[in-house]
Each structure stands twice: as structure tokens, then as C-alpha cells.
Amino acid sequence: MRYNHVNENVISQLIEICGKRNVLTRDFHLISYASDFYKPSPKTMPEVVVLPEKSSQISEVVKVANTNRIPLTPVGGLTGISGGAIPKFGGVVMDLRKLDKIIEIDTENMHVTCEAGITCSKLAYEVEKKGFLPPHFPASRYAATIGGSIASGGIDGRQMVQGSLGDRVSSLKVVLPDGEIIKVGGGVAGKTEKTSTGPPLKWLFVGSFGVLGVIVEATMKLYPKPEASESVLVAFNKVDNALKVAIEIKRKNIPVTCLTIWDKVAISTHKKMKYGPAIPDADALLLTDFEGPKEICTLLRQKILNICHKQNGYEINKRVIQFISGYGADFYSAIAGTGKGGWGAIDMCIPLGKVNEALNSFYRVLSKYEIEPLGALILKLNPTYIDFFYRVHDEKNRLKYTEAVKEMYSAGLKFGGSLSHGMGVKVDAKDLLITELGESLNILKKIKKVLDPYNIMNPGMLP
Ligand SMILES: Cc1cc2nc3c(=O)[nH]c(=O)nc-3n(C[C@H](O)[C@H](O)[C@H](O)COP(=O)(O)OP(=O)(O)OC[C@H]3O[C@@H](n4cnc5c(N)ncnc54)[C@H](O)[C@@H]3O)c2cc1C
């Protein structure tokens, strides 16, 4: 597909729609939109950035891009780690962060409706004041937007009890690539969690990475805060023993909110921090979070500890949990604060029984490419996925990291899981999508062609 460049005429139209202060054309503005958190980044500059303030402006901007055959990339907080927000073909970047209002907190029907550009932390703050849990609480919450998170198929530490962010979405308002504004899901008021009036179209946009339209508004389920929540941190001499505990928790269907295992390398990354001496020297640490009425928490705690003891695990002082919590963002501080350069990560879904083998193969690949490993966090049970982190020292040597990522992806796929659980497939490795999706990739391309015949929406994401 050939695209046109943004010319003076297009800029004037964008200014007319969004106002002069909401149209950026100077290099020092554009450069901040050339990359997201993906490293090493291909860094492609947009030609113009627009910051619409309402849905009607979004619709008009999309129409301008569509009529002029100019690529358009919607962006939120630019925290994505797979390159989804990079304007791979230049064109227009649409920054959604001025759409940051909460439209309604419906305490009776337990739903919140907000604009797509609100950060997850601001949304969390507002709903928590009314006694509810955040609809989405990722480690990147201070910058990540709710629209960007829905578009990335986001996940947080409550997925095992409340499903992923996509499950919590009842309805969405979306601007399609031709500028039409539609609502999908949720019955008439958008707050019905489940209907049987046709295939649930919201799922077209959950995890769509901006290729099918711009999410402008979301209505999500709210859950009340539990009476009590607790965590147990247990150390093991072998990662295998921690994995055996995970398997038993799964088999016994013990209702944990989240389960996280740090491997030895991840533990040593934590130990380099100032709080390091508080972290035990172990080969694996397992954190289980659970909640509910107090007496249920006491019971769950004892059950989990009994399973851990059978695998020679020993409980760690509760004080340490403040430094080491799965979605508490502290591992990201540790990897950012303990070495030079940036970091990258893959988040592959791997069947629980194959995690150890998959991990070994990931470490072998990093060693082959002489890339420093930063450790693995093995998370959850349905599905289990591995957040596998590595240092990116040498931003200029993109090929080396791309090859390594592709090798890890290929090795991981052999175990039968998925390339990504919640962060998307790296743009440089998108040719591997066919290996997982097979024929269904063609269906996706056909849907894309119907909705976006000129392929203006975030081109370069699909192979
Ligand atoms: C330190 C750190 C911790 C993280 N922790 C988590 C975590 O706990 N859970 C998790 O799921 N992810 C996590 N991530 C990954 C990332 O933060 C999430 O994917 C995040 O939700 C992306 O939101 P964003 O607003 O930054 O989107 P962006 O990075 O700006 O965009 C992501 C993708 O969505 C598209 N997009 C953005 N807004 C819209 C919209 N309104 N409509 C349509 N498409 C849109 C973009 O084109 C792009 O393809 C983490 C990342 C970092 C750097």
C-alpha cells in the first residue's frame, strides 16, 4: 500500500477540526512520538500529531486521513513494549490523552464509563473513592491509558478472579476507519455484561492494537473491594518445587487472586537494589495473593502453606512483600535501576507443566546472542505465562535482539501456548503470527480489509 504525505492542506484541515494548540508539527514534539517502550525501537517519526478533545473531532480527523490515504496511529501513554504505538509509516499520530473524563460511576449497576485517554491510575483513584476495585491496574498504570490497555488486551493481578480487562469491558464506543462512530456490546445502556444478540463484537477491538478503529469510550464492570486481602511469600531451593506448588493449587482449584514465581535470576536482580539484603537467597520465590471474608483468608493461607511445606518451601517475613509484589511495579524499578541501557521482555503463555523447559530454552537463546538475562516472572494459572526480561545494551544492534526474540518465540511456541498474554507480539517479529494463528490470520486480514480498505489504521502491525 502506498500512502500520501501530510501536506499543508491536510494540516489546515486538522487545525480546523482540533484547533491550532492541538496540532503539533515541530520536530521536538514529533520526536517524542517516534517510539514507545519497545527496545530497540525502529523509531519512525510521525508527520503530525493531533490531540483531539472529543469523539466528534476524532471522527473528523479519521475521515481526513482516510480520504487522503494517510496512515493514522492512535496512541495512549506509549508504554506498550511491542512497538504498537510507533507510527511505522509516518503520517498522523493521534494522542488520545485529552479524552480523560469519567462519564459515570454507576454504583447501583456497578459499572464505570470513561473516555479512552484516562490513565489507569486516575480511573483507579476515582472508583476506589466509591468503594470499588480499579477496573484495570497494570504495573504501568501511571502512564498507561484505559484505551491503550483495551487495545493491547491488557491484564492485571486480578485476572484469576475477574478475568482480563477484555472480560471486564461491557461495551465500547469506537470510531471506525471511515469515521463512523459505533457502540459495541452491553445492551441498550451498554452495561449488560453478557448478551446473546449476535457475536460479541467488543472482542474485535480488545487486543486490536489500533488496526480496526479508535476506541473512544469504555464501559466496564466494577467489583467491590473485598473484606480482606492477604499475601503469602514462600522461598524454595528449586524453581521446580515452586512450580509443583502452582500445579497443586491449580488441581485443587484453590481460589487465589494472583500467583507469581520469581526465578533465581529475577531474585538476584531484586537483590541489587538497596532493599536487596531483605530478599532471601533462594532459587525461587512464590507469592500467592488471595482475598475474601477474613476467616476464608485464614483458611486459604493455611492450605497454601501446607502445600508449600510439602515442597520444602519456607515462609518469608511479610515485611519483604512490600519490595516484591507481582503487579506492584517493583520489578520494573529493579530492572531499570540496576544496570545500564533499557530492557525488553516477552510474555509468552506456556502450559504450566512445560514452564521449566521453556525457561531453559529462553536462557539458552540469550546466552547464544550474548544478551544479559534479567530474570523470569512466572505468573498465574489460567493461563500461565512467563514475563521474561533481558537487558538492551546496544540499541543500534536491532537485528541481534530481533533474532533473539524470534528464536525465543519459536522455542516457546513448540510447547503449544501463545506468543503473548497481554503485551502483544513485537512488531519486528510479526511474521511469526502465522505460526500461531494459521488460517485465522487470513480471516483477521479480511475483516481488516472490510473495515479499513485503504489500510490507514496503524499499518505495519499485521504481517
Ligand atoms: C513498566 C511497564 C509495566 C507494564 N505492566 C503491564 C501490566 O501490568 N499489564 C499489561 O497488560 N501491560 C503492561 N505493560 C504494557 C503496557 O503498559 C500496556 O500494554 C498498556 O496498557 C498500554 O497502554 P498505553 O496507553 O501506554 O498504550 P500505547 O502504548 O500508547 O498503545 C498501545 C497500542 O494500543 C493502540 N492504542 C492506544 N490507544 C488506543 C485507542 N484509544 N484506540 C485504539 N487503539 C489504541 C496503539 O496504537 C498501540 O498499538 C507494561 C509496560 C511497562 C513499560
The ligand as an ORCA input file, in Angstrom:
! r2SCAN-3c Opt
* xyz 0 1
  C       6.883     -0.755     33.207
  C       5.761     -1.393     32.421
  C       4.854     -2.218     33.060
  C       3.804     -2.814     32.348
  N       2.887     -3.576     33.013
  C       1.819     -4.083     32.357
  C       0.811     -4.820     33.061
  O       0.859     -4.999     34.274
  N      -0.227     -5.306     32.332
  C      -0.340     -5.093     30.985
  O      -1.313     -5.550     30.380
  N       0.615     -4.419     30.302
  C       1.666     -3.892     30.953
  N       2.622     -3.176     30.269
  C       2.493     -2.981     28.836
  C       1.732     -1.658     28.515
  O       1.794     -0.748     29.520
  C       0.294     -1.918     28.329
  O       0.134     -2.644     27.173
  C      -0.543     -0.632     28.329
  O      -1.816     -0.982     28.698
  C      -0.545      0.158     27.055
  O      -1.308      1.354     27.273
  P      -0.848      2.736     26.636
  O      -1.922      3.736     26.919
  O       0.506      3.111     27.065
  O      -0.886      2.367     25.089
  P       0.149      2.698     23.934
  O       1.475      2.105     24.227
  O       0.121      4.151     23.647
  O      -0.545      1.913     22.724
  C      -0.600      0.507     22.734
  C      -1.342      0.024     21.473
  O      -2.717      0.402     21.536
  C      -3.084      1.255     20.445
  N      -3.977      2.257     21.031
  C      -3.706      3.139     22.024
  N      -4.805      3.821     22.353
  C      -5.802      3.378     21.532
  C      -7.187      3.716     21.387
  N      -7.781      4.610     22.155
  N      -7.883      3.073     20.413
  C      -7.302      2.125     19.626
  N      -6.010      1.771     19.726
  C      -5.268      2.396     20.675
  C      -1.782      1.803     19.910
  O      -1.884      2.100     18.530
  C      -0.825      0.643     20.175
  O      -0.931     -0.307     19.145
  C       3.683     -2.591     30.949
  C       4.608     -1.767     30.299
  C       5.635     -1.165     31.019
  C       6.597     -0.260     30.296
*
